[in-house]
Amino acid sequence: MTDPDPFAEGERAARDNIPAEANPYTDGSDEHALWAAGHEKVAGAIQARESEGS
């Protein structure tokens, strides 16, 4: 089994409506930044879709 991909984990968390504050990695680490980037990518796309519908 391979190591978890923090970026993919962040994307999955956003899809599951897990808040960005739930980032499991140490603040300031590369993994924290990757998780946050993945979360923001998906969360931003979800927000854009929701705003188009209103």
KAZI-V245601 format. One record per backbone hydrogen bond with DSSP energy under -1.0 kcal/mol. NH is the residue of the N-H (numbers start at 1). CO is the residue of the C=O. Records with the same first field share a line. If there is no record, write none. Layout:
# KAZI-V245601
NH = CO / CO
This chain:
# KAZI-V245601
9 = 5
10 = 6
11 = 7
12 = 8
13 = 9
14 = 10
15 = 11
16 = 12
17 = 14
18 = 13
22 = 19
23 = 20
29 = 26
33 = 29
34 = 30
35 = 31
36 = 32
37 = 33
38 = 34
39 = 35
40 = 36
41 = 37
42 = 38
43 = 39
44 = 40
45 = 41
46 = 42
47 = 43
48 = 44
49 = 45
50 = 46
51 = 47
52 = 48
53 = 49
